[in-house]
Amino acid sequence: MSNHAVSFMESHLKNLTLGHGFWSVHADSIGIGWALGAAIVLTGWFLGRRLEEGVPHGIQNVLEALLEFVDDQVKGIFPATDPLLGPLAFTAFLWILLMNAMDLLPVDLLPDVARLFGIHHFRSTPTADPYTTLGLALSVFVVTIYYHIRSKGVFGYLKTFFVHPFGPYLFPINFVMTVVEEIAKPLSLGLRLFGNMFAGELVFLLIALLPWWFAWAPGVLWAAFHLLVITLQAFIFMILTIMYVAMAAAEEGDAH
Amino acid sequence: MAISLTLFVQMVTFAVLIVLVNRYLWGPLTDVMARRRKRIADGLAAAEEGRKALDQAREREEEILALARERAAELLDQAERRAREIIEEARERAAEEGAQISARLKAEADSEITRLREALRADVARLALLGAERVVEREIDARLHERLLQDVAGRL
């Protein structure tokens, strides 16, 4: 690969970072995440003033269909009605879907706009940033701990580390296995989303390196395929969130 | 990958977003959908109710019609009977009246016959007397033969 290609890739895979060390902040991921979140909330806010009880039209219809879709998944997996899980899954699905969809923008569009303001590194897809996806996964992890404790109590939750999966006599092995299992859940949840979106972004960058008179063909093909990945990954994240929470909320023994 | 503030900012963002979405999107939307579901259920129930009411009304209509038909038949029957009675009565009265009239006429004719007969008898008697006078060539003394005259007249 030529030097130009390497520097192109490097510059496009570097986040707009403010601060250093622990206090460093990926302003691009956070900013776009906030903008998309605000778009969701504002849509809801504007829609909320003229909700139709009769036949729904336009964006209300779309959101109702999505809500019903998410709610069906929640009800199918989670035994009891729950005031938190529905909004959690719905938010995760919508937000991740929108953040993933940022991948479909031309790779140079937002970085070029940023360059006008003197910003040299800008990544437009927040979910191609592991901090975003792992942040989401950690949030889900926190929620699962809450449900674990709610259904079994603190002691009951800690006990599951020692009695699963081999019974109380092999508790050291149980502990190691359960810890690995519990850590693997959020890690795989976050890294799966990150990996898919990062790979998608990478392929778009590689396509952008092709000569302009040819790049459109693989670009269109990959965008069409990536459209599927975007939706699918948002869906998978949502479904796994519901599953993990349902497993955590299940009584002891039911979860495994 | 070192743990950095970005991770926690994204976690907090997610948490805040869940709260806001619940407040402005999930809540109102589920409310409106629940209301719509209820309205549709109510509408269906009302339709069912209406259908039942219609069935009942139809049954009632049938009953009323049957009653009316029965009553009409009864009235018709009565009217026919009454008509027959009236005709019968009229016929009877006509026969009676006819009999009366014919009886009166007969009586009148009888009396006329009697009167004519009397007159005829008197005439005959006079004629007989006249004939007898001629036969005897002598005037029969009316006073003398009064009895004879009476006798002739009576025999006629």
Interface residues (C-beta under 8 A of the other chain):
Chain A: G19 G21 F22 W23 S24 V25 H26 S29 I30 G33 W34 G37 I40 V41 T43 G44 W45 L47 G48 L51 E52 E53 G54 Q60 L63 E64 L67 E68 D71 L84 G86 P87 L88 F90 T91 A92 L94 W95 P126 D129 P130 Y131 T132 L134 G135 L136 L138 S139 V142
Chain B: M1 A2 I3 S4 L5 T6 L7 F8 V9 Q10 M11 T13 F14 A15 V16 L17 I18 L20 V21 N22 Y24 L25 W26 P28 L29 T30 V32 M33 R35 R36 R39
